[in-house]
């Protein structure tokens, strides 16, 4: 569903995903998602909302485990 309550928008025949950047926190992506990592490997999540780590402190990287809350950013 799009922001106006209509059907999901498409681009090139594919449904668009909504991505939300949380200041000081994770990047939220409407799932399911497949994340391609720097080494070429992939991480998959079938959840309807996926939190991706933006601070690289997560033990479950690339997924967020709220490790960013334990330390302050300077």
N, C-alpha and C positions, 0 to 999 in steps of 0.2 A: 504494500500500500504506500502511496506517496504522501507528501505533506498535506495535500488537499483531500485525502481520504479515497483517492482513486486507485486504480491498479498500479503496481510498481512500474516505474519508468525503465525503459530499456535503452541500451546503447549497443549497436552492432548485434542485436539479437540476444544480448545478455542482460539480465536483471542488474540494476545498479545496487551497490552496497552503500550503506550510510556509514561514514567514519566520523567519529567525534574525538577531538583532542581535549583531554582533561588537563588544565594547567597544573603542573606539579604532580601529575598522576599518569595513568596509562592512556593508551589510545584505544578507544572502544570501537569495535567493528561488528556490524550486524552479521552474524554467521549464517551458515557454516563457512569456515575459511581454511585455506591451505596457505601456510606461510613458507616462503622460500628463504632459507638462511644463507649467510655469507658463504658457507662452505658448499652450498648447492643442495644440502639436505632439506627435507621438508618437515614441517610440523603441522598436524591437522587437528581441527576442533570442529565438532558437529553441534556445538552449543548455539543457541539463537543469538547470544550476545557474547563476544569474546573480548577480553581485556589483554591488550598486548603491552608488554613492558617497554617503557621509554627510557628508564634510568639504568638498565642492565644490572640491577642488584638482585633480580628475582632468581631464586633457585630453580624455578620452573621456566626460565627464559626459553622461548620468546613470550611466554604467557606471564601475566602479572600475578604475583602472590602477595602484593601489598608491602613488599620490603622497603619501598620508597618512604613509607610512613615512619620507619624506625630512625631515620637520620634526616637532618635538615640539609637542604641544598644551600650552598653559599654563593 
